[in-house]
Amino acid sequence: MVDNKDTEQGFEKSVARLEKIVAEMESGDLDLDKMIKRFEEGQKLIKVCSKKLNEVEKKVEVLVKKGETIVSEDLDPES
């Protein structure tokens, strides 16, 4: 079983690493080979983060007040 806290920390670490990669690439200090390696690493991290965000989006629920009760409904982006 995957712990949400571990997954969240993995997501946070991935985002932090992406930010570092962007800073390195923007600095202009990397040679072409290192630039390509950073780009490839960034693409993999983006895929991981995007997958996690999609999973979270599917789990988001909206509380809707119906009469005197509050019920939980899945978020439907098309409604």
RONURO-515788 format. One record per atom (N, C-alpha, C): x, y, z; residue in one letter. Coordinates in steps of 0.02 Angstrom, whole numbers, padded with zeros to 5 digits, always signed. Atoms other than C-alpha are relative to their C-alpha. Layout:
<marfis>
XYZA
...
</marfis>
This chain:
<marfis>
+00042-00059+00000M
+00000+00000+00000M
+00044+00062+00000M
-00039-00062+00005V
+00068+00172-00049V
-00027+00051+00049V
+00019-00051-00048D
+00066+00303+00087D
-00007+00066-00036D
+00011-00065+00032N
-00008+00469+00029N
+00055+00050+00017N
-00052-00046-00021K
+00124+00562+00129K
+00064-00012-00041K
-00059+00016+00040D
+00264+00469+00037D
-00009+00023-00072D
+00015-00021+00068T
+00180+00503-00130T
+00004+00076-00005T
-00001-00073-00001E
+00157+00686-00085E
+00072+00025+00004E
-00070-00020-00005Q
+00340+00700-00034Q
+00036-00013-00066Q
-00030+00015+00065G
+00389+00616-00198G
-00019+00053-00051G
+00022-00052+00045F
+00285+00743-00291F
+00037+00065+00014F
-00035-00061-00019E
+00361+00887-00193E
+00074-00002-00021E
-00070+00008+00020K
+00537+00820-00224K
+00007+00007-00076K
-00002-00005+00073S
+00499+00803-00410S
-00007+00072-00023S
+00009-00070+00018V
+00438+00982-00420V
+00062+00040+00017V
-00061-00035-00019A
+00590+01044-00325A
+00057-00015-00048A
-00053+00018+00047R
+00705+00948-00441R
-00013+00034-00068R
+00017-00034+00062L
+00613+01019-00592L
+00021+00074+00003L
-00019-00070-00008E
+00639+01195-00525E
+00076+00008-00005E
-00073-00003+00003K
+00825+01159-00504K
+00024-00010-00071K
-00019+00012+00070I
+00838+01090-00680I
-00012+00062-00042I
+00016-00061+00038V
+00753+01245-00751V
+00052+00054+00014V
-00050-00051-00018A
+00872+01358-00656A
+00068-00015-00032A
-00064+00019+00030E
+01023+01260-00718E
-00001+00013-00075E
+00006-00009+00072M
+00960+01265-00897M
-00001+00075-00019M
+00004-00072+00013E
+00921+01451-00888E
+00066+00036+00013E
-00064-00033-00017S
+01093+01491-00817S
+00047+00005-00059S
-00045-00001+00058G
+01178+01452-00981G
+00068-00030+00014G
-00065+00028-00019D
+01319+01364-00889D
+00009-00073-00021D
-00004+00070+00019L
+01280+01189-00954L
+00023-00008-00072L
-00017+00015+00069D
+01363+01115-01106D
-00059-00037-00032D
+00056+00028+00037L
+01251+01038-01239L
-00019-00070+00027L
+00015+00067-00025D
+01266+00859-01173D
-00036+00002+00067D
+00033-00007-00065K
+01219+00910-00996K
-00069+00030-00008K
+00064-00032+00013M
+01079+01018-01063M
-00051-00053-00023M
+00044+00052+00026I
+01006+00869-01156I
-00019-00048+00056I
+00015+00045-00056K
+01021+00757-01001K
-00049+00031+00048K
+00047-00035-00045R
+00933+00887-00894R
-00069+00003-00031R
+00064-00002+00035F
+00798+00905-01025F
-00036-00067+00005F
+00029+00067-00004E
+00769+00717-01029E
-00024-00015+00071E
+00020+00010-00069E
+00764+00709-00839E
-00062+00040+00017E
+00058-00043-00011G
+00642+00854-00835G
-00063-00029-00031G
+00057+00030+00033Q
+00528+00767-00959Q
-00028-00059+00041Q
+00022+00056-00042K
+00522+00612-00848K
-00034+00025+00063K
+00030-00028-00060L
+00486+00717-00694L
-00068+00031-00014L
+00065-00029+00020I
+00347+00810-00785I
-00052-00055-00008I
+00046+00056+00008K
+00268+00643-00829K
-00023-00026+00068K
+00016+00023-00068V
+00275+00587-00646V
-00048+00049+00034V
+00042-00051-00032C
+00201+00751-00584C
-00069+00004-00032C
+00064-00002+00036S
+00066+00753-00717S
-00044-00059+00019S
+00038+00059-00020K
+00014+00576-00673K
-00029+00009+00070K
+00023-00011-00068K
+00002+00622-00489K
-00057+00051+00002K
+00052-00052+00001L
-00099+00779-00525L
-00065-00028-00029L
+00060+00031+00029N
-00219+00678-00634N
-00034-00046+00051N
+00029+00043-00051E
-00242+00552-00493E
-00036+00041+00053E
+00030-00043-00051V
-00277+00690-00368V
-00064+00032-00027V
+00059-00032+00029E
-00398+00776-00486E
-00059-00048+00000E
+00053+00050+00000K
-00498+00615-00499K
-00030-00010+00070K
+00023+00012-00068K
-00511+00607-00309K
-00033+00062+00032K
+00028-00061-00029V
-00566+00786-00282V
-00076-00005+00003V
+00073+00001-00009E
-00740+00799-00214E
-00024+00070+00019E
+00029-00065-00015V
-00853+00948-00199V
-00057-00011+00049V
+00056+00003-00047L
-00965+00973-00050L
-00057+00043-00026L
+00058-00034+00026V
-01137+01019-00104V
-00054-00001+00054V
+00054-00002-00050K
-01272+01077+00014K
-00066-00012-00036K
+00066+00017+00028K
-01437+00997-00026K
-00049-00001+00057K
+00047-00006-00056G
-01575+01053+00090G
+00039+00011+00064G
-00033-00007-00065E
-01516+01030+00268E
+00060-00047+00007E
-00056+00047-00005T
-01386+00897+00229T
+00056+00021-00047T
-00058-00012+00043I
-01213+00909+00156I
+00021-00068-00027I
-00021+00062+00031V
-01167+00774+00033V
+00063+00012-00039V
-00062-00003+00038S
-01006+00735-00055S
-00013-00027-00070S
+00008+00022+00069E
-01008+00724-00244E
+00067+00005-00036E
-00061-00004+00040D
-00868+00685-00366D
-00001+00063-00042D
-00007-00058+00042L
-00804+00835-00459L
-00007-00021-00072L
+00010+00015+00070D
-00867+00830-00637D
+00018+00063-00040D
-00022-00060+00035P
-00766+00954-00742P
-00043+00019-00060P
+00041-00014+00058E
-00892+00940-00884E
-00069+00028+00017E
+00066-00025-00019S
-01042+00998-00783S
+00002+00074+00015S
</marfis>
